[in-house]
């Protein structure tokens, strides 16, 4: 490798890293400002998301009306910004590796933006589903409209236990293995050009979604706009993807979620 090419690769890496950092910082800043929802985000962690003895029934008469299309779009944008803030740090290694591989294999500039767009596009679809689910849970009266967390103990317990069981599942392990080995992913799925980069980004996003979707559902337990929960889950996602013993970190978290859910249900 020539000195000129090595210097170009270093510049490409620096530019890509700065862009990812800026994107993450902007996403966190927007969340801290309320993500356009017209309310200040919370920042608290509670051992029992639902107060002991409190299990509100589903009072359909008092359930809030459904969202308008504009409110759904606003909720989608909120979820999408959260996904950017939470997932970009853990996805940075594969993005940087793609940028290096693309620069080394072609005289054209690698389509890193297309790769990131494909990745975030998958999380955009997830954000749409999450926003519609949030609307549905609020219609049922089991999700508090203001704090956006579970107002029924059975719901909080079910999400915690389901997330814990999924952390221990073979599907979780398979998806996590792809996320933890970006070099193998790129070697198998590399495609040149913008369309190839978009496809690779979307495919990596699909593996990432398969790894983390139930972790994201935990936001319905702690509060969708609870910055403490968002930060905690971000650290967990990054830890299980980037740390040498990441799979064991995820499994330990899964056991913890199961026990936590049992405590919420029983106490």
C-alpha angles and dihedrals in degrees: 000000000000123000090242092054092046090051091049091051091051090051091048091051092048093049092047093047092049091049093050091047092050091048091051094046092049091050092051091046091052091049091050088054091053100265091257093297094121095239136091113253119241127234112197139118122210127186088216111039088190117051114248110269092016116117109144114205122232101269100189092185091061097038111120121252119261123270125267118239089259091054091049090053090049090051090048090053090049092052092045093052088049090052091051091051093047104037107036095072091054092044094049096094094058092044091051092046091050091050090052094045092047093049092048096048101044140040088222122083111265115255094239092152090057091050091052091044091055091048094049091042090066090051088048089060089048089051090055091052092046092050092050090048090049090052091049094049091049090051088054090051096238096109121063109237095213103040093028094219133120113286093186120071093214091058094050091046093047093051093047094049093043091050090048094050091048090052087061096044127109091236090058090049093050094050092045091052090059091048092048094052108051093162092059091045093054093043090055101038106027115140125175125234135030096296090050091049091049090050093048092048092050092047092050088046089054091053089046091050091050088053099047113022096104091045087058089052087064087076086076086062101046099029129283093242097035104127092198092058092043091052093045093051091045090056091047093049092048092045097053092045101042109026119089091240094038096134090056090048089056093047092049089051089050093055089047092052092050092051091044091052091050091052092049090051097046106035 
